[in-house]
Amino acid sequence: MPIMSDDMSARDRVLRIIIGLIVTAIGIFMFLYLNMWPGIIVAMLGIIPLSTGLLGSCPMVPLAG
């Protein structure tokens, strides 16, 4: 069993990348321009879908079935 399998369709990968970029950009904007420290947390949460989209594998997919 491979450690990281390609378990996402192309559509899912593109959506995850777009959503990850948008959420990360909102977090950076919140932190830099609105001086809101939760922007760092929002940006970090945006990295999750961005990285899974770029890698093409999500560790939660096998667990969900």
N, C-alpha and C positions, 0 to 999 in steps of 0.2 A: 504494500500500500504506500503510495507516494506521500510525502509529507505535505506538499502543497499541490493540490490538483486543480485543474482549470474547471471550476464548477459554476461559471457564470456565462451567460450569453453576452454577445457583443452589445446588445441594447442595455443590459443591466450594467455592464462596465462603463458605458458612456454616461448613463444616468448617475452612477455613483461618482464619477469624476466631476461632472458638472455640479452636482449637489455639494460635493466636498470643496470645490473651488469657491462656490458662492458662500458657504457657511464660513470657510476660513477667511475670505475677504471681509465678510461682515464682522467677524471677530477682530481682525486687525484694524478695521475702521473704528470699531468701538473703542479699542484700546488707545490708538494713536490720536484720533481726532475728537473723540468725546470724553477722553480721559476716564474711561470706565474699566476697572480692573477685571470684571468678569469677561471682558473681551478676550483675554488670554485663554480662558476656559472654553469659550465658544470657538476660538481658532483651533484649539487642540481637539475639540470634538469634530471639527471639520476635516481634520487630518485622517480620521478613521475611515470614512467612506472614500476619501481620495486615495489613500494607500491601498485599500482593498480593490478599488477599481483599477489602479495601475498594476497591481500584482495579478489581478484576475482570479483571485481566490479569497474566499471569506471563511474564517474558521467557524462561524456560526451556522453555515449552510448544512454541513453534515450532521450537526447536532439537532437541527430543526427537522431533518428528514427529508 
